[in-house]
Amino acid sequence: MKSIFSILIIFVFLSCNSNYILPEPLTLEQIISEKKWYQEDKTISGLFFKNNGNVYDLLEDCSSNLIGTSCLTNSSDSSIIFEYISNNITTIFQYKILECTDSTLSLEKIIYNAKNEILSFTTQTPVYCQQEQLFSRAIEQMPYYYNFIKSLKENGYQFKNFNYLVSNNFSCEDNTIVMRHDVHHRDINKARYMMIIEKELLDVESSTYFVMYNFPPEYSYNNYQQDYINFIQDCSFLGFDVQPHISINDLIQSSGFSEYWNNPIDTLMGYFNNNYFLYNNGLNYDLNVIKNDVFSIDSVVNHAKNLLLEYNLLWQSTTGLNVDGYASHGSSTPMNKVLNNAYILDLVELESSGIYNYDTYNTKIFNELKYYSDGYSASWMSNYQLVTHSKIQMLVHPNVWDNSSKNYLFDNESNICCDTRITCPK
């Protein structure tokens, strides 16, 4: 029942967004004869159904992490559902939401089996709904975020993504918030609602979503990587800028490059403080050896370059998108407490390598923008009037703004602004 319900939500999602221009429905005979299911690869909601010959498995592959459930109405006439699916089947294959790994299985067989599967349940009938209903659902789920953004907009702020910052040589106009979302797995569902709010209230160029794809500590977690890929596809389809949220320290550690990365924090801190001097020259960071180069810093930097190049190629081959920049993750790996990811990606040797245009914590960005983070329940989250600077980088973790988290979030009256590189490892 859950799988059938989920597949119906997909069709509702397609019809809910009035900004998408979808083709006119074809007859089933036209679809079969013209092989419409082999058209250009595009996704809505990043959902793919893999058919291994068993339609039940095909339906079970459907994700239930969707929006727009309020667009359904109860009905005992399940034949209406199949009629709806038949009339809109072009939409399904136009965007390749259904992919057949077994090309010998005919579309007639798929539809026939799907019909039998559907008619075996007491189901719900999808009905057309307006974009406003989808927007209302997002506001219902994220009321504090909606009111916060709306208030800032009414107060004269414009919202931009990091593409804007790069295209303007890392400078921006007054009253500008460069919006950043760090998306961990726990953030994915709420991030989808945030995109709806931003698309309707602002525009798709109002923020950049940094997604924690291919984070080594999560390699063994079931479905995490595919969930990230699905979300990245959602962002791209809607037109939002999406970039990686990475931890170079974790990439180094997982590569087995240096035994030192596995030492405890106290040992690493002793090595670092006794042998190195890290300083900011006003443009980026320099790391000088003052005694013994126990970490072989030049080798570490060269290895980091190779790892970033490999990561960029993986991101591009998996998502079809280029890497423009990163948002460093505040990892709990011991070396990150000693030599932070943000410092590494701001070292002159890496920052000027051409592998990436920016990390969100680069000095060139901090020189231009005041940094606001929702880490540690910042007080400005509950009072937009505490947002007072003219040029801002604002970090928002979608799950932190969950409606159910209100009491936890808004008790803290400190941390209006903080430097994540030092005090807010979120």
C-alpha positions as CSV (number, residue, x, y, z in Angstrom):
1,M,0.0,0.0,0.0
2,K,2.8,2.3,0.9
3,S,4.5,1.8,-2.5
4,I,1.3,2.5,-4.4
5,F,0.7,5.6,-2.4
6,S,4.2,6.8,-3.1
7,I,3.9,6.3,-6.8
8,L,0.7,8.3,-6.9
9,I,2.4,11.2,-5.0
10,I,4.9,11.4,-7.8
11,F,2.2,12.1,-10.4
12,V,0.6,14.7,-8.0
13,F,4.0,16.4,-7.6
14,L,4.3,16.7,-11.4
15,S,0.9,18.3,-11.7
16,C,1.3,20.5,-8.7
17,N,4.0,22.8,-10.1
18,S,2.5,25.1,-12.6
19,N,5.9,26.3,-13.7
20,Y,6.7,23.0,-15.4
21,I,5.6,22.7,-19.0
22,L,4.7,19.1,-19.6
23,P,3.8,17.4,-22.9
24,E,0.2,16.6,-23.9
25,P,-0.8,13.1,-23.0
26,L,-0.5,10.5,-25.7
27,T,-2.5,7.3,-26.1
28,L,-1.0,4.1,-24.8
29,E,-0.6,2.9,-28.4
30,Q,1.4,6.0,-29.4
31,I,3.6,5.7,-26.4
32,I,4.4,2.1,-27.2
33,S,5.0,2.7,-30.9
34,E,7.2,5.8,-30.4
35,K,9.1,4.4,-27.5
36,K,8.7,7.5,-25.5
37,W,10.4,6.0,-22.5
38,Y,13.8,6.3,-24.2
39,Q,13.9,10.1,-24.3
40,E,16.5,12.4,-22.7
41,D,17.4,11.7,-19.1
42,K,15.7,14.1,-16.8
43,T,14.3,13.6,-13.4
44,I,11.6,15.1,-11.1
45,S,12.2,14.5,-7.4
46,G,15.3,12.5,-8.4
47,L,13.3,9.3,-8.3
48,F,14.1,6.2,-10.4
49,F,12.3,2.9,-10.5
50,K,14.4,0.0,-11.5
51,N,12.5,-2.9,-13.0
52,N,14.0,-6.3,-12.7
53,G,11.0,-8.1,-14.1
54,N,8.9,-7.9,-11.0
55,V,6.5,-5.1,-10.9
56,Y,6.1,-5.3,-7.2
57,D,9.8,-4.7,-6.7
58,L,9.5,-1.9,-9.2
59,L,6.9,-0.2,-7.1
60,E,8.7,-0.9,-3.9
61,D,11.7,1.1,-5.2
62,C,9.6,4.2,-4.9
63,S,10.8,6.7,-2.3
64,S,8.2,7.9,0.2
65,N,10.2,11.1,1.1
66,L,7.9,13.3,-1.0
67,I,5.8,16.4,-0.6
68,G,2.3,17.3,-1.6
69,T,0.4,14.5,0.1
70,S,-2.3,17.1,0.9
71,C,-3.1,17.1,-2.8
72,L,-4.8,13.6,-2.5
73,T,-8.5,13.0,-1.8
74,N,-10.1,9.7,-0.7
75,S,-12.0,7.6,-3.2
76,S,-13.0,4.0,-3.3
77,D,-13.0,3.9,-7.1
78,S,-9.4,2.7,-7.8
79,S,-10.1,2.5,-11.6
80,I,-9.9,6.3,-11.7
81,I,-6.3,6.0,-10.5
82,F,-5.3,3.8,-13.4
83,E,-7.1,6.1,-15.8
84,Y,-5.1,9.0,-14.4
85,I,-1.9,7.0,-14.8
86,S,-2.7,6.0,-18.4
87,N,-3.6,9.6,-19.3
88,N,-0.4,11.0,-17.9
89,I,2.0,8.2,-18.8
90,T,3.8,10.4,-21.3
91,T,4.8,12.6,-18.4
92,I,6.3,9.6,-16.6
93,F,8.5,8.5,-19.5
94,Q,9.2,12.1,-20.7
95,Y,11.2,12.6,-17.5
96,K,12.3,9.0,-17.2
97,I,10.9,8.5,-13.8
98,L,10.4,4.9,-14.9
99,E,13.6,3.2,-16.1
100,C,13.5,-0.4,-17.4
101,T,16.8,-2.2,-16.9
102,D,15.2,-5.0,-18.8
103,S,14.4,-3.4,-22.2
104,T,12.8,-6.6,-23.4
105,L,9.9,-6.2,-21.0
106,S,7.1,-4.4,-23.0
107,L,5.4,-1.3,-21.7
108,E,2.1,-3.1,-22.1
109,K,3.3,-5.7,-19.6
110,I,4.4,-3.1,-17.2
111,I,1.2,-1.2,-17.3
112,Y,-0.9,-4.4,-17.2
113,N,0.9,-5.6,-14.1
114,A,0.8,-2.1,-12.5
115,K,-2.9,-2.0,-13.1
116,N,-3.4,-5.3,-11.4
117,E,-1.2,-4.2,-8.5
118,I,-3.1,-1.0,-8.1
119,L,-6.6,-2.6,-8.4
120,S,-5.7,-5.0,-5.6
121,F,-5.8,-2.2,-3.0
122,T,-8.3,0.3,-1.7
123,T,-6.6,3.4,-2.8
124,Q,-6.7,7.2,-3.2
125,T,-7.3,9.3,-6.2
126,P,-4.9,12.0,-7.2
127,V,-6.4,15.3,-8.2
128,Y,-4.9,18.3,-9.7
129,C,-3.7,21.0,-7.3
130,Q,-2.2,24.4,-7.6
131,Q,1.3,25.6,-6.8
132,E,-0.2,27.5,-3.9
133,Q,-1.2,24.3,-2.2
134,L,2.4,23.0,-2.4
135,F,3.7,26.3,-1.1
136,S,1.2,26.2,1.8
137,R,2.3,22.7,2.7
138,A,5.9,23.9,2.8
139,I,5.0,26.8,5.1
140,E,3.1,24.4,7.3
141,Q,6.2,22.3,7.7
142,M,8.7,25.2,8.1
143,P,6.8,28.1,9.5
144,Y,9.8,29.7,11.4
145,Y,12.0,29.6,8.4
146,Y,9.2,31.1,6.2
147,N,8.5,33.9,8.6
148,F,12.2,34.6,9.1
149,I,13.0,34.9,5.4
150,K,9.9,36.9,4.7
151,S,10.8,39.4,7.4
152,L,14.3,39.8,6.2
153,K,13.0,40.3,2.6
154,E,10.5,42.9,3.9
155,N,13.4,44.6,5.8
156,G,15.2,45.2,2.5
157,Y,17.6,42.3,2.1
158,Q,18.2,40.6,-1.2
159,F,19.2,36.9,-1.3
160,K,21.9,35.5,-3.5
161,N,23.8,32.3,-4.1
162,F,27.5,31.7,-4.3
163,N,27.5,31.9,-8.1
164,Y,26.6,35.5,-7.6
165,L,29.6,36.0,-5.3
166,V,32.0,34.3,-7.8
167,S,30.7,36.2,-10.8
168,N,31.2,39.5,-8.9
169,N,34.8,38.6,-7.9
170,F,33.8,37.9,-4.3
171,S,32.2,41.3,-3.7
172,C,28.5,42.1,-3.3
173,E,26.1,44.9,-2.9
174,D,24.9,46.3,0.4
175,N,21.9,44.6,2.0
176,T,22.8,41.2,0.5
177,I,22.6,37.8,2.2
178,V,24.5,35.1,0.4
179,M,22.5,32.1,1.6
180,R,24.1,28.7,2.2
181,H,22.4,25.4,3.2
182,D,24.7,22.6,4.5
183,V,22.7,19.4,3.8
184,H,23.5,16.3,5.8
185,H,21.3,13.3,5.4
186,R,19.1,14.4,8.3
187,D,18.4,17.7,6.4
188,I,17.2,16.3,3.1
189,N,13.4,16.3,3.7
190,K,13.4,19.7,5.2
191,A,15.7,21.1,2.5
192,R,13.0,20.2,-0.1
193,Y,10.5,22.3,1.8
194,M,13.1,25.1,2.0
195,M,13.5,25.0,-1.8
196,I,9.8,25.4,-2.3
197,I,9.7,28.4,0.1
198,E,12.7,30.1,-1.5
199,K,11.4,29.4,-5.1
200,E,8.1,31.0,-4.3
201,L,9.2,33.8,-1.9
202,L,12.5,34.6,-3.5
203,D,13.9,32.9,-6.6
204,V,16.1,29.9,-7.4
205,E,19.2,32.1,-7.5
206,S,18.7,33.0,-3.8
207,S,20.8,30.2,-2.2
208,T,23.3,27.4,-2.7
209,Y,22.8,23.9,-1.3
210,F,26.0,22.2,-0.2
211,V,25.3,18.4,-0.1
212,M,27.4,15.9,2.0
213,Y,27.7,13.4,-0.8
214,N,30.5,10.8,-0.5
215,F,31.4,11.6,3.1
216,P,33.7,8.7,4.2
217,P,32.1,8.0,7.6
218,E,28.8,7.4,5.8
219,Y,30.1,5.0,3.2
220,S,28.5,2.0,5.0
221,Y,25.1,3.6,5.6
222,N,22.4,2.1,3.5
223,N,21.0,4.3,0.7
224,Y,22.7,7.5,2.0
225,Q,24.6,8.1,-1.2
226,Q,21.6,7.5,-3.4
227,D,19.5,9.8,-1.2
228,Y,22.1,12.5,-1.7
229,I,22.2,12.0,-5.5
230,N,18.4,12.2,-5.6
231,F,18.4,15.4,-3.7
232,I,21.2,16.9,-5.9
233,Q,19.0,16.1,-8.9
234,D,16.1,17.8,-7.2
235,C,18.1,21.0,-6.7
236,S,19.4,20.9,-10.3
237,F,16.0,20.3,-11.8
238,L,14.5,23.2,-9.9
239,G,17.4,25.5,-10.9
240,F,19.1,25.9,-7.6
241,D,22.9,26.0,-7.3
242,V,24.2,22.8,-5.6
243,Q,27.8,22.1,-4.5
244,P,29.6,19.7,-2.3
245,H,29.8,19.8,1.5
246,I,33.1,18.0,2.2
247,S,35.7,17.2,4.8
248,I,39.2,17.1,3.3
249,N,40.5,15.7,6.6
250,D,38.2,12.7,6.3
251,L,39.1,12.1,2.7
252,I,42.8,12.1,3.7
253,Q,42.2,9.8,6.6
254,S,40.1,7.3,4.6
255,S,42.7,7.2,1.9
256,G,45.3,5.8,4.3
257,F,47.8,8.4,3.2
258,S,49.3,9.3,6.6
259,E,49.3,7.3,9.9
260,Y,49.3,10.6,11.8
261,W,45.6,11.2,10.9
262,N,44.7,8.3,13.2
263,N,46.3,9.7,16.3
264,P,44.3,11.1,19.2
265,I,43.7,14.9,19.5
266,D,46.2,15.5,22.3
267,T,49.0,13.8,20.4
268,L,48.2,15.7,17.2
269,M,47.9,19.0,19.0
270,G,51.4,18.5,20.5
271,Y,52.9,17.7,17.2
272,F,51.3,20.7,15.6
273,N,52.0,23.3,18.3
274,N,55.6,22.3,18.6
275,N,56.4,22.2,14.9
276,Y,54.2,24.6,12.9
277,F,53.0,28.1,12.8
278,L,49.6,28.9,11.0
279,Y,48.9,32.5,10.2
280,N,46.5,34.5,8.0
281,N,48.3,36.9,5.6
282,G,45.1,38.8,4.9
283,L,44.3,36.9,1.7
284,N,44.6,33.2,2.9
285,Y,46.5,31.0,5.3
286,D,50.2,30.0,5.4
287,L,51.5,27.1,7.3
288,N,55.2,27.3,8.2
289,V,57.5,24.7,9.7
290,I,59.3,26.1,12.7
291,K,61.0,22.9,13.8
292,N,60.3,19.4,12.3
293,D,57.9,18.7,9.5
294,V,56.5,15.7,11.1
295,F,53.3,15.7,8.9
296,S,55.2,16.2,5.7
297,I,53.0,19.1,4.9
298,D,54.0,19.5,1.2
299,S,53.1,15.9,0.6
300,V,49.8,16.3,2.4
301,V,48.9,19.3,0.3
302,N,49.8,17.5,-2.9
303,H,47.8,14.5,-1.8
304,A,44.8,16.8,-0.9
305,K,45.0,18.2,-4.4
306,N,44.7,14.7,-5.9
307,L,41.8,13.8,-3.6
308,L,39.9,16.9,-4.6
309,L,40.5,16.3,-8.3
310,E,39.2,12.7,-7.8
311,Y,36.2,14.0,-5.8
312,N,35.3,16.6,-8.5
313,L,35.4,13.9,-11.2
314,L,33.2,11.6,-9.1
315,W,30.7,14.5,-8.5
316,Q,30.6,15.4,-12.1
317,S,30.3,11.8,-13.4
318,T,27.5,11.0,-10.8
319,T,25.5,14.2,-11.0
320,G,26.4,15.7,-14.4
321,L,27.3,19.0,-12.6
322,N,30.6,20.8,-12.3
323,V,32.2,21.6,-8.9
324,D,32.5,25.3,-8.4
325,G,33.2,25.4,-4.7
326,Y,33.0,23.7,-1.4
327,A,31.6,24.2,2.1
328,S,33.9,22.6,4.6
329,H,32.3,20.3,7.1
330,G,33.0,20.6,10.8
331,S,34.1,17.0,11.1
332,S,34.7,15.3,14.4
333,T,37.8,13.5,13.1
334,P,40.8,14.3,15.4
335,M,42.9,16.1,12.9
336,N,40.1,18.5,12.1
337,K,40.3,19.7,15.7
338,V,44.0,20.5,15.1
339,L,44.1,21.7,11.5
340,N,40.6,22.5,10.5
341,N,39.2,21.6,7.0
342,A,38.5,25.3,6.4
343,Y,42.2,26.2,7.1
344,I,43.4,23.5,4.8
345,L,41.2,24.7,1.9
346,D,42.4,28.3,2.6
347,L,46.1,27.4,2.4
348,V,47.6,29.4,-0.5
349,E,48.9,26.2,-2.2
350,L,45.3,24.8,-2.4
351,E,43.3,28.0,-2.7
352,S,45.3,29.1,-5.7
353,S,45.4,25.6,-7.3
354,G,42.5,26.2,-9.7
355,I,40.8,23.0,-8.5
356,Y,38.0,25.0,-6.9
357,N,36.9,28.7,-7.0
358,Y,36.2,28.9,-3.3
359,D,35.5,27.3,0.0
360,T,32.8,29.1,2.0
361,Y,35.3,29.8,4.8
362,N,38.0,31.3,2.5
363,T,39.5,34.5,3.8
364,K,38.5,36.3,0.6
365,I,34.8,35.6,1.5
366,F,35.2,36.4,5.2
367,N,36.8,39.7,4.3
368,E,33.6,40.6,2.4
369,L,30.8,39.0,4.3
370,K,29.8,38.8,8.0
371,Y,29.3,35.2,8.9
372,Y,26.0,34.1,10.6
373,S,25.5,30.5,11.5
374,D,22.5,28.7,13.0
375,G,24.9,26.4,14.9
376,Y,24.3,26.4,18.7
377,S,20.9,27.9,18.4
378,A,21.9,31.4,17.4
379,S,19.6,34.1,18.9
380,W,18.9,35.8,15.5
381,M,17.0,32.7,14.4
382,S,14.0,33.8,16.6
383,N,14.5,37.5,16.0
384,Y,15.3,38.8,12.5
385,Q,16.0,42.3,13.9
386,L,19.3,40.9,15.3
387,V,20.4,40.5,11.7
388,T,22.0,43.9,11.3
389,H,25.0,43.6,9.0
390,S,24.8,44.8,5.4
391,K,26.7,42.0,3.7
392,I,26.2,38.5,5.1
393,Q,27.0,34.9,4.6
394,M,24.2,33.0,6.3
395,L,24.5,29.3,7.1
396,V,21.2,27.5,7.5
397,H,20.9,23.8,8.3
398,P,17.4,22.8,7.1
399,N,16.7,20.3,9.9
400,V,17.6,22.8,12.6
401,W,14.5,24.8,11.5
402,D,12.1,21.9,12.0
403,N,8.8,23.0,13.4
404,S,9.0,20.4,16.2
405,S,12.4,21.7,17.4
406,K,11.2,25.2,18.4
407,N,11.7,24.9,22.1
408,Y,15.2,23.5,21.8
409,L,16.2,26.0,19.1
410,F,15.2,29.3,20.6
411,D,16.3,29.0,24.2
412,N,19.9,30.2,23.5
413,E,20.3,34.0,23.6
414,S,24.0,34.0,22.4
415,N,25.9,33.4,19.2
416,I,24.5,36.1,17.0
417,C,27.5,35.5,14.8
418,C,30.3,33.1,15.1
419,D,33.3,31.9,13.1
420,T,32.7,28.2,12.5
421,R,36.4,27.7,11.8
422,I,37.1,28.3,15.5
423,T,34.0,27.9,17.6
424,C,31.0,26.4,15.7
425,P,32.0,23.0,14.2
426,K,28.6,22.3,12.6
